[in-house]
Amino acid sequence: MSKMTPMDFPLNWQIVRFTEVTTFTKKPKDLRYSEYNEVPFVPEAFNC
């Protein structure tokens, strides 16, 4: 898979550092995914 360039994104998107738009955390040890119907997921292909 080739790396995405800014030209590949929709016109209204902008490139920002991940830490500027969200807080990255690790999964708490007591969190059980089986307790939820859905779990958010971002594929690695979106890492730029």
N, C-alpha and C positions, 0 to 999 in steps of 0.2 A: 504494500500500500504506500502510495506517495504521500509526502507531507502536505498538508493544506496550506495555502497561501491566503493573504487577505482578499485576493481577487475571487476566491472560492466562496466567500461568505455573502449572505444577503446584504443589500446596500444599507439597511438600517442597523446592522450589527457593528460593534466596535471591539477591538482587541484590548483586553485589560488583564492585569494580573489577577489570578484566582483569589489571592488574599485580599484584594481590594473590594471584591463583591460578595464574599462569603467568609465564614469561619470554618476552617478545616479542623475536624476533631477525629478522635479514634472511637471505636465502638466501646461503650462501657461493658465491663465484664458481665454484668447482670442483665443486659439487654438480650431478649430472646426474640429473634425474627419470627419464630413460629406463632407468636401472639398476634401478628399482623396479617391482614389479607394481601397487602401490597407493600413493597419496600422500594423507595426511589433508587434509581441506578443511572449513572452516567458512564457510557462506554469509554474505554481508553482512547478510542479514535478521536474523541473530542479534546484530548490533551494536545495543546499546541506549544 
